[in-house]
């Protein structure tokens, strides 16, 4: 319940009164969060009972600018007439005869009518393999078709269907087992689990290729994380991606060290180079420790070798070990060809502040959007600051479309003036101070116009993962957790590259190889995008 406060005259707003008002505001905000949680639980109960849910809240105004009035006589956007059957492949043709042909009627050919249907029934094949005995006593048995998985009694189409239903359609294992049994298949819950999680080394290898290939051709990446329970414990799933790819990695915790290990990918080395030393200096690692770290080898093959080097250097303090390891991981990234200027776009979390950090404007503005005013003056101040943020955000979007270096000083000055103002309300001034702290990240677009101003793509990538977590809960085995990350990465990357995920599964399960490796498609798409930009620059 919201507390209605009287309008306090400005002369009576002493520092103590302002502090008390902020405390009341904080409590009201906490109450609002609890109310939102109650609404979420009510929606979940309604969904389980099959009731109609509440209408959704409108999105942030930063990404919802007012639309111009639409001509009522104009056709809706995207409306085009097309043939409904032009892209269909006719698999069966049936002639329908007229039951009673009048005497003297003249045959005028056929009138076609296309019907799409689906055949869902078991196809049980008995392979009768010839068995011969050679003159020398050897036993010779005819081999099974190459498309079958060795040792498996389930064909490639069924395996593709199971993988697609579980990883793409979010059908849980119990429901999937029930569906298969109702269709007439004889499959146990254990066998279904093995199909979903075991023997997926080829898929894991392809997933491991995605991140190195994308980092080599990308000027920026978006990162975000969400909770991921494993074996009853709360962990985290980190998403890394852009318009070319998406990679998911579930770990027991989230930190800068963890993020750098994910970025490094399948490699295990630690490298001391100029990038590592520069990072140590930025993090204010004592010069004596830096000197000891630089003595001896400068590259270490695995974590064990790196820990041994730290022990020899006498570095045992948790903070010093952490910073030293972060720098050596960053050095490994640079050594494998990652650009030091790679932009990492995030919601502002400190663990992602490596290389060139960019910050999402939507997350920076969100505290003001959620703020509950306690007076008309407070409400007006919130509206004024949000209006300034909105105007500057729209100008930055226009700068992204048409970068003009001469406009940079003006945009920077407007940002500084906006964040330096004092509204007289500590809650609002605190948000502006936080934005001022992230100045370089919020204005990264001025140096890199290709970088988005928000992390909407990351949140879209994570949405499927969150839905899966809500439906299926956590994972219980390492193979299950790894399979979930792998297929989430492959599915989202296929979508970004325009690859049909069902066709991809068919190609990989059967071992056909007609669809190129996704890492190769990432490189091709990046080259095509670069060529288009070059042509556009020449035309200008």
C-alpha positions in Angstrom: 0.0 0.0 0.0 1.4 3.3 -1.0 2.0 6.0 1.7 0.6 9.4 0.7 2.9 12.1 1.9 1.9 15.8 2.4 3.6 18.4 0.2 6.6 19.6 2.4 7.6 23.2 1.7 11.1 23.6 0.3 12.2 25.7 3.4 11.4 22.7 5.7 13.3 20.1 3.6 16.3 19.8 5.8 18.9 17.1 5.1 17.3 14.9 7.7 13.9 15.3 6.2 15.3 14.5 2.7 17.0 11.4 4.2 13.7 10.3 5.8 11.9 10.8 2.5 14.4 8.6 0.7 14.0 5.9 3.4 10.2 6.0 2.9 10.8 5.9 -0.9 13.1 2.8 -0.5 10.4 1.0 1.6 7.7 1.8 -1.0 10.0 0.5 -3.8 10.5 -2.7 -1.8 6.8 -3.0 -1.3 6.3 -2.6 -5.1 8.9 -5.3 -5.8 7.0 -7.6 -3.4 3.7 -6.8 -5.1 5.3 -7.6 -8.5 6.4 -10.9 -7.1 2.9 -11.6 -5.9 1.6 -10.8 -9.3 4.1 -13.2 -10.9 3.0 -16.0 -8.6 -0.6 -15.3 -9.3 0.1 -15.4 -13.0 1.9 -18.8 -12.5 -1.1 -20.1 -10.6 -3.5 -18.9 -13.2 -1.4 -20.5 -16.0 -1.4 -23.9 -14.1 -5.2 -23.6 -13.6 -5.7 -22.7 -17.3 -7.1 -19.2 -16.4 -6.6 -16.1 -18.4 -3.4 -14.2 -17.4 -3.2 -10.5 -16.7 -2.3 -8.1 -19.6 1.4 -7.4 -20.1 3.0 -4.2 -18.9 4.1 -1.9 -21.7 7.8 -1.9 -22.5 10.2 0.9 -21.7 9.6 4.1 -23.6 13.2 4.3 -24.7 12.5 1.6 -27.3 8.9 2.5 -27.9 8.9 6.0 -29.6 5.5 7.3 -30.7 4.4 6.0 -34.1 3.0 8.3 -36.8 -0.8 8.0 -37.4 -1.6 5.2 -39.9 -3.6 5.7 -43.0 -6.8 3.7 -42.4 -7.1 3.0 -46.2 -3.5 1.7 -46.5 -2.6 -1.9 -46.3 -0.8 -3.1 -43.2 3.0 -3.1 -43.3 4.5 -6.2 -44.8 1.3 -7.2 -46.6 2.1 -8.8 -49.9 0.1 -11.3 -52.0 2.0 -14.6 -52.5 1.3 -18.0 -53.7 0.4 -20.3 -50.8 1.9 -23.4 -52.5 4.7 -22.1 -54.6 7.5 -23.3 -52.2 5.9 -26.7 -51.4 7.3 -29.9 -52.8 4.5 -32.3 -54.0 5.2 -35.7 -52.5 2.1 -37.5 -53.5 -0.4 -37.0 -56.3 -3.9 -38.5 -56.3 -6.5 -38.3 -59.1 -10.0 -37.7 -57.8 -12.6 -39.0 -60.3 -16.1 -37.6 -60.7 -18.5 -40.2 -59.4 -21.1 -39.7 -62.1 -20.1 -38.3 -65.5 -23.1 -37.2 -67.5 -23.4 -38.7 -71.0 -21.9 -36.4 -73.6 -19.7 -34.5 -71.1 -16.3 -33.2 -72.4 -13.2 -33.7 -70.3 -11.5 -30.4 -69.5 -8.4 -31.5 -67.6 -7.9 -31.2 -63.8 -8.5 -28.6 -61.2 -5.6 -28.8 -58.6 -6.2 -28.5 -54.8 -3.1 -28.9 -52.6 -3.5 -30.3 -49.0 -0.6 -30.3 -46.5 -0.7 -33.1 -44.0 1.7 -34.9 -41.6 2.4 -38.6 -41.1 3.2 -39.4 -37.5 3.5 -43.1 -36.9 6.3 -45.6 -36.0 8.4 -46.9 -38.8 9.9 -50.2 -37.5 12.4 -51.8 -39.8 13.8 -55.3 -39.5 17.2 -55.5 -41.1 17.9 -59.1 -42.0 21.7 -59.0 -42.3 23.3 -61.8 -44.3 25.6 -64.0 -42.3 28.3 -65.9 -44.0 31.2 -68.0 -42.9 34.4 -67.7 -45.0 36.5 -70.7 -46.0 39.1 -69.6 -43.3 36.4 -69.8 -40.6 35.8 -66.0 -40.3 32.2 -64.9 -39.6 31.0 -62.3 -42.2 27.9 -60.2 -41.4 26.4 -57.5 -43.8 26.9 -54.0 -42.4 24.0 -51.8 -41.4 23.3 -48.6 -43.4 25.8 -45.9 -42.7 23.1 -43.4 -41.5 22.3 -45.5 -38.4 24.0 -44.7 -35.1 26.2 -47.7 -34.2 24.6 -49.8 -31.4 21.4 -47.8 -31.3 18.0 -49.3 -32.1 16.5 -45.9 -32.9 16.7 -44.3 -36.4 18.0 -40.9 -37.3 14.6 -39.4 -37.9 13.4 -40.4 -34.4 16.5 -39.1 -32.8 16.2 -35.7 -34.7 12.5 -35.6 -33.6 13.5 -36.2 -29.9 16.3 -33.5 -30.0 14.0 -31.0 -31.8 11.1 -31.5 -29.4 13.2 -31.2 -26.3 15.7 -28.5 -27.2 13.6 -26.4 -29.7 10.0 -27.0 -28.5 10.8 -27.2 -24.8 8.9 -30.5 -24.3 9.9 -32.0 -21.0 11.3 -35.5 -20.8 8.2 -37.0 -19.1 5.9 -35.5 -21.6 8.1 -36.5 -24.5 8.3 -40.1 -23.3 4.5 -40.1 -23.0 4.1 -38.6 -26.5 6.4 -41.3 -28.0 4.6 -44.1 -26.3 1.2 -42.8 -27.4 2.5 -42.7 -31.0 3.4 -46.4 -30.6 7.2 -46.3 -29.8 8.7 -48.6 -27.2 11.3 -46.4 -25.4 12.3 -46.2 -21.8 12.9 -43.0 -19.8 16.5 -44.0 -19.4 17.0 -44.5 -23.1 15.3 -41.2 -23.8 17.7 -39.5 -21.4 20.7 -41.1 -23.1 19.6 -39.9 -26.5 19.3 -36.4 -25.2 22.6 -36.2 -23.3 25.1 -38.9 -24.3 27.1 -39.4 -27.4 27.0 -35.8 -28.4 30.7 -35.2 -28.9 30.3 -34.0 -32.5 27.8 -31.4 -31.4 30.0 -30.3 -28.5 33.0 -29.8 -30.8 30.9 -27.7 -33.2 29.7 -25.6 -30.3 33.3 -25.1 -29.1 34.2 -23.7 -32.5 31.6 -20.9 -32.4 33.1 -18.5 -29.9 36.7 -18.4 -31.3 35.3 -18.0 -34.8 33.0 -15.2 -33.8 35.6 -13.3 -31.7 37.9 -13.3 -34.7 35.5 -11.5 -36.9 33.4 -9.4 -34.5 33.9 -5.8 -33.4 31.6 -6.3 -30.4 29.8 -8.9 -28.3 26.8 -8.7 -26.0 26.9 -10.5 -22.7 24.3 -11.3 -20.0 23.6 -14.0 -17.4 20.8 -15.7 -15.6 20.4 -18.3 -12.9 20.9 -21.9 -13.7 20.4 -24.6 -11.0 22.5 -27.7 -11.2 22.3 -30.6 -8.8 20.2 -28.6 -6.4 22.6 -25.7 -6.2 22.2 -22.2 -7.7 24.7 -21.5 -10.5 24.7 -19.1 -13.4 24.5 -19.3 -17.2 26.4 -16.7 -19.2 25.3 -15.8 -22.7 27.7 -14.3 -25.2 26.6 -13.3 -28.7 25.7 -10.8 -31.3 23.9 -10.9 -34.7 26.2 -13.7 -35.8 26.0 -16.2 -33.0 25.0 -17.1 -29.4 27.0 -19.2 -26.9 25.7 -20.4 -23.5 28.0 -21.6 -20.7 26.7 -22.8 -17.4 29.0 -22.6 -14.4 28.7 -22.7 -10.6 29.2 -19.0 -10.1 29.7 -15.7 -12.0 32.7 -13.5 -11.7 35.2 -11.7 -14.0 37.5 -14.7 -13.7 34.7 -17.0 -14.8 33.8 -14.7 -17.7 37.4 -14.6 -19.0 37.6 -18.4 -18.8 34.4 -18.7 -20.9 35.8 -16.2 -23.4 39.0 -18.2 -23.7 36.9 -21.1 -24.9 38.4 -24.6 -25.1 42.0 -23.4 -24.6 43.5 -23.9 -21.1 46.7 -21.7 -21.3 47.7 -18.6 -19.3 49.9 -16.0 -20.9 51.9 -13.1 -19.5 52.2 -10.3 -22.1 51.7 -6.6 -22.4 47.9 -6.9 -22.2 48.3 -8.9 -18.9 50.7 -6.4 -17.4 48.5 -3.4 -18.4 45.5 -5.1 -16.7 47.5 -5.7 -13.5 48.5 -2.0 -13.5 44.9 -0.9 -14.0 43.8 -3.1 -11.1 46.7 -1.6 -8.9 48.5 -4.9 -8.4 51.6 -4.1 -6.4 54.7 -3.6 -8.6 56.7 -6.0 -6.6 54.2 -8.8 -7.3 54.1 -7.8 -11.0 57.9 -8.1 -11.1 57.8 -11.6 -9.5 55.2 -12.7 -12.0 57.3 -11.7 -15.0 60.3 -13.7 -13.9 60.5 -17.1 -15.5 58.2 -18.6 -18.2 55.6 -16.3 -19.8 53.2 -19.0 -21.0 51.6 -21.8 -19.0 49.8 -24.8 -20.5 47.0 -25.3 -18.0 45.7 -24.2 -14.5 48.0 -26.6 -12.7 51.1 -25.0 -14.3 49.8 -21.5 -13.6 49.1 -22.3 -9.9 52.6 -23.7 -9.6 54.0 -20.4 -11.0 52.0 -18.4 -8.4 53.3 -20.6 -5.6 56.9 -20.2 -6.8 56.4 -16.4 -6.9 55.1 -16.4 -3.4 51.6 -15.1 -4.4 49.0 -16.6 -2.1 46.7 -13.7 -1.1 43.2 -14.3 -2.6 42.9 -10.8 -4.1 46.4 -11.0 -5.7 45.8 -14.5 -7.0 42.5 -13.4 -8.5 43.9 -10.3 -10.2 47.0 -12.1 -11.5 44.8 -14.9 -12.9 42.5 -12.4 -14.6 45.4 -10.7 -16.3 47.0 -14.0 -17.5 43.6 -15.1 -18.9 43.2 -11.7 -20.7 46.8 -12.2 -22.0 45.7 -15.6 -23.3 42.8 -14.0 -25.2 45.0 -11.4 -26.8 47.6 -14.1 -27.7 45.0 -16.1 -29.6 44.1 -13.2 -31.8 41.2 -11.4 -29.9 41.4 -7.7 -30.6 42.2 -5.5 -27.5 39.6 -3.1 -28.9 36.8 -5.7 -28.8 33.7 -4.0 -27.2 31.9 -6.0 -24.5 28.3 -4.7 -24.2 26.6 -5.5 -20.9 24.0 -4.3 -18.4 26.8 -2.6 -16.5 27.9 -5.5 -14.3 31.5 -5.1 -13.1 32.6 -8.6 -14.1 32.2 -7.7 -17.7 34.4 -4.6 -17.5 37.2 -6.0 -19.6 38.6 -4.8 -23.0 36.4 -2.0 -24.1 33.2 -2.0 -22.0 29.9 -0.6 -23.2 26.8 -0.2 -21.0 23.1 -0.7 -21.9 21.1 2.5 -21.7 17.9 0.7 -20.9 19.4 -0.7 -17.7 20.8 2.7 -16.8 17.4 4.4 -17.1 15.5 1.5 -15.5 15.8 2.8 -11.8 14.1 6.0 -12.8 11.3 4.1 -14.6 10.7 2.1 -11.4 11.0 5.0 -9.0 7.8 5.8 -7.0 7.5 9.5 -6.5 6.5 10.8 -3.0 5.5 14.3 -4.0 4.6 16.3 -7.1 8.0 17.9 -7.1 9.6 14.5 -7.0 7.4 13.3 -9.8 8.3 16.3 -12.0 12.0 15.9 -11.3 11.8 12.2 -12.4 9.9 13.1 -15.5 12.4 15.9 -16.4 15.4 13.7 -16.0 13.8 10.8 -17.9 12.9 13.2 -20.7 16.5 14.4 -21.0 17.8 10.8 -21.1 15.2 10.0 -23.8 16.2 12.9 -26.0 19.9 12.2 -25.7 19.2 8.5 -26.4 17.3 9.3 -29.6 20.2 11.5 -30.7 22.7 8.7 -30.1 20.5 6.4 -32.1 20.6 8.9 -35.0 24.4 9.2 -34.6 24.6 5.4 -34.9 22.8 5.5 -38.2 24.8 8.4 -39.6 28.1 8.9 -37.6 29.3 12.5 -37.7 32.5 13.0 -35.7 31.8 16.8 -35.4 28.7 16.0 -33.3 30.7 14.0 -30.7 31.7 17.0 -28.5 28.1 18.3 -28.3 26.7 14.8 -27.3 29.4 14.4 -24.7 28.8 17.9 -23.3 25.0 17.1 -23.1 25.7 13.9 -21.2 28.0 15.6 -18.8 25.5 18.4 -18.1 22.7 16.0 -17.6 24.6 13.8 -15.1 26.2 16.7 -13.2 22.9 18.4 -12.4 21.6 18.3 -8.8 17.8 17.8 -8.6 17.6 18.1 -4.8 16.4 14.5 -4.5 19.1 12.0 -3.4 17.3 9.1 -5.1 17.5 10.8 -8.5 20.9 12.2 -8.0 22.1 8.7 -7.1 21.0 7.4 -10.5 22.7 10.3 -12.3 25.9 9.6 -10.3 25.8 6.0 -11.4 25.4 7.0 -15.0 28.3 9.4 -14.6 30.4 6.5 -13.3 29.6 4.5 -16.5 30.2 7.5 -18.8 32.7 5.7 -21.0 30.5 2.7 -21.4 27.3 4.7 -22.1 29.1 6.8 -24.7 31.0 3.9 -26.3 28.8 4.3 -29.4 30.6 7.5 -30.3 33.8 5.5 -30.9 32.0 2.4 -32.2 28.8 3.3 -34.0 28.2 -0.4 -34.8 27.6 -1.2 -31.1 23.9 -1.2 -30.0 22.7 1.1 -27.2 21.0 -1.8 -25.4 21.3 -5.5 -24.6 17.9 -6.5 -26.1 19.5 -9.2 -28.3 21.1 -10.8 -25.3 17.8 -10.8 -23.4 16.1 -12.4 -26.4 18.8 -15.1 -26.6 18.4 -15.8 -22.9 14.6 -15.9 -23.0 14.5 -19.5 -24.4 17.0 -20.6 -21.7 14.8 -19.0 -19.0 11.7 -20.7 -20.3 13.5 -24.0 -20.4 14.6 -23.5 -16.8 11.1 -22.7 -15.6 9.6 -25.7 -17.3 12.3 -28.3 -16.7 14.0 -27.0 -13.5 17.7 -27.6 -13.1 20.1 -30.2 -14.5 21.3 -33.2 -12.5 24.3 -34.5 -14.5 27.3 -32.9 -16.1 26.4 -34.4 -19.5 22.9 -33.0 -19.1 24.1 -29.5 -18.3 26.6 -29.6 -21.2 24.0 -30.9 -23.6 21.6 -28.1 -22.6 24.3 -25.4 -23.2 25.4 -27.0 -26.5 22.0 -27.3 -28.1 20.9 -23.9 -26.9 24.0 -22.4 -28.5 23.6 -24.3 -31.8 19.9 -23.5 -32.0 20.3 -19.8 -31.5 23.3 -19.6 -33.8 21.3 -21.4 -36.5 18.6 -18.8 -36.1 21.0 -15.9 -36.4 22.6 -17.4 -39.5 19.3 -18.3 -41.1 19.8 -22.1 -40.9 16.8 -24.3 -40.5 17.4 -26.1 -37.1 15.5 -29.2 -38.1 17.5 -29.5 -41.4 20.7 -28.9 -39.3 19.8 -31.8 -37.0 19.0 -34.1 -39.9 22.3 -33.2 -41.5 24.4 -33.7 -38.4 22.7 -36.9 -37.1 22.9 -38.6 -40.5 26.4 -37.4 -41.0 25.6 -35.9 -44.5 27.7 -32.7 -44.2 25.8 -30.7 -46.7 25.3 -27.8 -44.3 28.7 -26.1 -43.7 30.1 -25.9 -40.1 28.4 -23.1 -38.3 31.8 -21.5 -37.5 32.4 -21.3 -41.3 29.0 -19.7 -41.8 29.8 -17.1 -39.2 33.0 -16.2 -41.0 31.2 -16.0 -44.4 28.4 -13.8 -43.0 30.9 -11.5 -41.4 32.8 -11.2 -44.7 29.5 -10.4 -46.6 28.6 -7.8 -44.0 32.0 -6.2 -44.4 31.7 -6.2 -48.2 28.3 -4.5 -48.0 29.7 -1.8 -45.7 32.6 -1.2 -48.1 30.2 -0.8 -51.0 28.0 1.6 -49.0 31.0 3.7 -48.0 32.2 3.9 -51.7 28.7 4.9 -52.8 28.6 7.8 -50.3 
